[in-house]
Amino acid sequence: MTAQFHLQPLLDLANTRTDEAARRLGELVAAERDQAQKLEMLETYRKEYNERFVQAARDGMSPDAWRNFSAFMGRLDEAIAAQRKLVEQSQARTVEGQQTWIAQHTRLKAFDTLSQRHRSALDQAESRREQKQADEHAARRRFDSGSDDEGEGES
């Protein structure tokens, strides 16, 4: 006679939402890592390109080549600034995802605690019922064996 936990649908929903929040958080972390890798790649490329620019300037370069190098460096700097902004946005989404997961996990733990208390109460009630039956059975055996002894003495 096990009574179902009356909040089981909410526990199941909390479990599903926690799993979904964890999956989403994993996606956000991966996206953040990808954005950071792109930024690192752009910064590395800019550093290498700047070194070539400095070397070419030492070796002497035409004004057109100088303008082209400078213009390209400007576009690289713009791309790096835009990528930094994307990294920051991705980091903010990851933080939000972490907060969502924490909130869902906390809710799940609360429902799980209630479920465990419910199971514990059922187990205690079952234990008391079994003990009561055992006590009644033992009392009947004593009574039955006691009435047999009384009957023998009268004959």
Secondary structure, DSSP 4 states (H G I P E B T S, - for coil): -PPPPTTHHHHHHHHHHHHHHHHHHHHHHHHHHHHHHHHHHHHHHHHHHHHHHHHHHHH---HHHHHHHHHHHHHHHHHHHHHHHHHHHHHHHHHHHHHHHHHHHHHHHHHHHHHHHHHHHHHHHHHHHHHHHHHHHHHHHHHHHHHHHHHHHH-
